[in-house]
Amino acid sequence: MSSMRGGFASVSAAALLLVGVLIMASLPADVQSIGVCYGIIGSNLPSPLDVVQLYRSFGIPSMRIYSVEPPTLNALRNTGIGLILGTTNADVALLAASASNAASWVQTNVRPYYPGVKIHYIAVGNELTGSAAQSIPNAMRNLIDALRAVGLGDIKVSTAVRMDVLATSFPPSAGAFAQPYMTDVARLLATTGMPLLANVYPYFAYKGNVGDIDLRYATFQPGAPPVRDSGSGLVYTNLFDAMVDAMHAALEKAGAWGVRVVVSESGWPSTGGVAATMQNARAYNQGLVDHVAHGTPKRPGPIEAYLFAMFNENQKPGEESERNFGLFYPTKAPVYPINFRGSRTANHTLA
């Protein structure tokens, strides 16, 4: 959520350590299923070395960053933390323009760090829209070729999109892409065996439709009336699943049946906006952690997802809520406790 984005104001060192121990002790077996995005639009954030140590001490196995940041990449060396590495949106046209540009980008931004830095994915742009987005497929192709040319073909290349790449998303089975370039992206992912990165925010869907969406349905809380998809017969008990399955349906309509969705951002703000409370933020983020092992009604099985974000970022533009999506304060104290234990049973059924 690069352009869009209390309580426990202080926590003692002993309490912080205790929370860290609890999280580490309760990680699910498939620890690669949850990561946390590391945004840096703040004037008061810890150093990259301290941030990486925080990931390690809390047992967070994966990180997403939005551009090539050498201090962060150097801090990640030999830690085993998996990474989504982003190109900037400005890089996309450059990468699309020529194979040599992509080769140069790889030589400068990937080869010096890999494999010491465990780069799983390169995200070609984040939430790129308008005419600039038309360059994404060519940029991806050139980058894939450049990585393969130097023996780095194991690194997956994708792009991170928001939900408005869909012309329709309800019911989930009606999901379809709005622009032809996304069909090109989907088919490229299908031929290369790579996932689509999707930023999925039930918070913004709820905020825009307060009268129509039950808050419990949006935040993984029990008691919300289930929603039946008349097209597929599937029953949804949370909004996250419905949004992700709309993306799955769009991929299928584009001929990319086997492409999985990696949720590259998802979160809920703890203050500063509609339904932005610590209780709701914790319910949503804990619910997502509990839920990823189960998958969606359309695609059962573990989901890979990244919580947004590691810190409250005091220089994010927009509404106050944008600056309060963090799991941690810049002091490194937790905003609220999160237990990374997948303790709930699957919450979807085939009707």
N, C-alpha and C positions, 0 to 999 in steps of 0.2 A: 504494500500500500504506500508507494513512494510519494504520492501527492495527496493522499487522504489519511490521515489517521486522525491524602487520603487515608480513618484507618490507622494502619500500623506505621505511624510516622517515624518511629525509631525502634530498632530491635537490638538487643544486647548481642555481644559477640558469642556468648554461650548459646543464646536462642538461635542465632544464625547457623551456628555449627550443628545444633540439634536438628534443625529443619533440613540441612544438607545431608546429614546422616540418614534421616528418615527417607528422603527422596532416593538416595543411592541404594538403600536397602530394599526399596519397593519397586525398582524398575521392572517393567515387563520383560519376559524372555526375549521378545523381538524388539530389542532396544532401539533398533534403527527406525522404528515406526514413528518416533516423535523427535523433532528438532525444534530449535528456536531461532528466529530471525534476529540478527544483530544490526540494528540501525544506529547511525552515528550522527543524527541531526540534533545535536545537543552540545551545550557549552560546558557541561559539568560532568561528563562521563568518565569512567575509569580508563586507564591506559589499556591498549590491546592485550598486553601481557596479563594484566589483572583480570580482564574479561575472559580470556581463554582459561585462566586458572579457575574462574567462577564456573564456567561450563564444566570443567573437569571435577571440581569439588562437589557439584550438584549432580554429577552423573548425566549431564545432557550430552547425547552422543553425536548430534549433528547441528550444523550452523548454516545459516544463509547470510551472505553479504551481497551488497548491491553494486559494487564496483571493485576493481582491483586496488586493494589497500595493502601495500607491502608490509607495514608494521603488523597488521593482523595476520597476513599470510605467514610471515616469519614466526609469529608467536604460535601458529598452528602446527609448525613442523614437528613431525614425529609424535604427535599427541594422539593420533588415531581418530580424531574428530572428523566426521564426514562433512563435506562442504558443497553447497550450491554457490558457485561463483558467478556473479552477474557481470555482463557488459553494461556499460551505460547506454541509455537510449540514443545518445549522440553517436555511439560506436556502430549502431546498426547499419546506417547508410554506408559507412566506411567499409564494414565487413562485406556488405552486399555488392559493393562496387567492383571488387576484383579478388581473385584468388590470392594474389600477392599481398594484399592488405590483410587478409585473414591469416596468411602464413606469418606475417610480421607480428600480428597480434598474439598468436600462439607463442612465437619465439620470445616475445617480451613479457607476456603475462602468465604463461602456463609452464613452459619448460623450466624456468628457474626454480619452480616450487614443487612440481610433481615429480616423483610420487611421495616426497616427504610430507607434502600437504595432500590429504586424501580427498581430492576433488572428484565428487561423484557426478555432478552436473554443471554445465555452463548454461546459464539463462541468457538468451539473446534478447536483451531488453526486458523491461518490466512495465506492464500495463500500457504499452505503446498503442496509440490510437491515431485515427486520421490517415492521411496519405503516407505518413512516415511508416506506418505499419505494413504497407505493401512490400517493403524491403525485407521483411522478416524471413520469408522462405529462402531467398537467395543468400542472405547472411548466414542462415543455418547451414545451407549446403556448403558454402565456402569454408565455414568453420569446421564442419565434419571432415571435409577433404583435407584441410590443413592439419587437423589432429591425426588423422590416419597416416598422412605422409611422414610424420615423425614418430610413428609407433605409439600414439596416444589414443587410439581408437576406442579404448575402454571407457573414456570419459564421454558421458552422454550429453547431447546438445538438444536444448529445447528452447521454449520461450515462455515467459510468465504472463498470463492473461487474466483479466478480471471478467466478471460475469456478463458484462455488457457486450462481449463478443457474440453472445447468443441473441438471435432475433426473438426467441421466445424461450421461457424456462419453466412454464407451468401449463399443464402438469409436467412432471419431469420427463415423461415419455415423449413430449412434444419438443424437447430441446433441439435446436437447430442453429447453426452458425449464421450470422448476419452477413458476413463478407466472404467473397470467393477466396481471398488470401488464406483464410483459416482452413478452408478445405485443402488448399495446397500444404499448409502446415501439418494438418492431420495425416494426409497421405504420406508425407515425408517421414513423419514419426512412425507410421506403420511399416514403412519399408526399412527403416533403420532400427526398429525395436526399441524406440525411446519413448518416454512418457510425455504427456502434456503437463506443464506446470500451471496450476490454476489458483488464483487468490480468491478464497471463498469466505465471504463475510455475512453470516446470518444477521449480524448486528445492523448492517446498513439496510438489508432487506426489511428487518423489523422496524427500524427507524422510519423508513419511508411508507410503512403500511401498518402503523400501530393499531388501527381499528380492525384490521383484517387478520393479523397474525397473533396467536397466543404467545405471550412471553415465555411460558413454559416450553412450548414447541421450539422456540428460538434458542433456548439455553439448556437443552438436554434435561430439563427438570420433569419429573413424573407428573401425570395428571392431565396433560394436554390431550384434547380429542385427536385421535389419529386421522390422517388424511389419506384417502384412497385415490390412487391414480387410475382414472377410468380407462386410460389407454392401455395400461400394462397389467392392471389387477393388483399391483403392489401396494402395500400399506406403509405409510411413513409416520413415524412417531417423533421425528425431529427435522428441523429445517435444513440442517447441514446435509443430511443424506439426500434430501430432495434436490438441493442445489448441485451437489456432486453428480447425482444421477442424470440431471439435465445436461451436464457436460458430457457424460458417457453417451447419452442418446444422440447428442450432436456429433460426436466422433463416429458413432455407428452410421449415421445418415451420410457422413462424408466418406464412408468406405473404410474407416479405420477401426474395425471391430476389436482388434487386439490391443489397442493403445490404452494404457492405464493412466489414471489421473493421479499426480502427486500434488497434494494441497500445499502450495508453496508459501501461503500466508493464511492465517485465520486467527481471530482473536476478538476480544470484547473490552471496551474501555472501562476503567474503574471509577472515573468521575468526569464531569464536564459535558454531559449530553443526555439525550433521551435514554432512559433506562441504564445509564452509565453509573453503576454502583459497584462497590467492591464485592457485594454479595452476588450480583449478576455476572460480573467478570469471572469470579472464582467458579461459579456454577458452570459457565460456558467452557472455560478452559479446562477445568477438571473433567467435565463431561466429555470433551473432545479426547483428552488423554485416555479416559476409560473406554471410549468408543472405538478408537482406531483399530483395535484387534479384531473387530467384528465386521467391518466393511459396511457396505450399503445394501439395500434390498436388491438392487440390480447386479451388484458386484460384491458378493460376500468374500470375506478374507481380509487380511491386514491392509490398512491404508497407511501410506507414508504422508505425514503432515508436519507442518512447521508452524508453531505458535508465533504470533506477532504480538509483542516483541520482547526482547531481553530487557530493555530499559524504557522508562518514561523519557521522552526526548523533548526538551524544553524549547527547541527552536523549530519544531514542526509547524508548518503553516496551517491555517484553517481554524476550525472550532477547537475549543479547549479539550474536547475528547480526543482529538488527534494526538495530543501530547501526553495521553494517559493510557496507552495500551500496554505499558510495560509490566512484566512479571516482577521486576526489581526496580528499586529506586537507584539513582546514580551512586548512592552510598554503598550499594551492593546488598542492602537489606531487602528481603522479599516484601512486595506490596501486600500479598496475602499468601497463605500456604497452599502449595500444590503438591499432591501426592501422585507420583507417576506409577500408580498401580492400576492395571486394567481389571477392575473388580466387578464391573457390571456384566450382566448377560446380554446377549445380542438383542437389539430392540427393533427388529424388523420382521415382518412376516410376509409370506406369499399368500394372498387371499384367493 
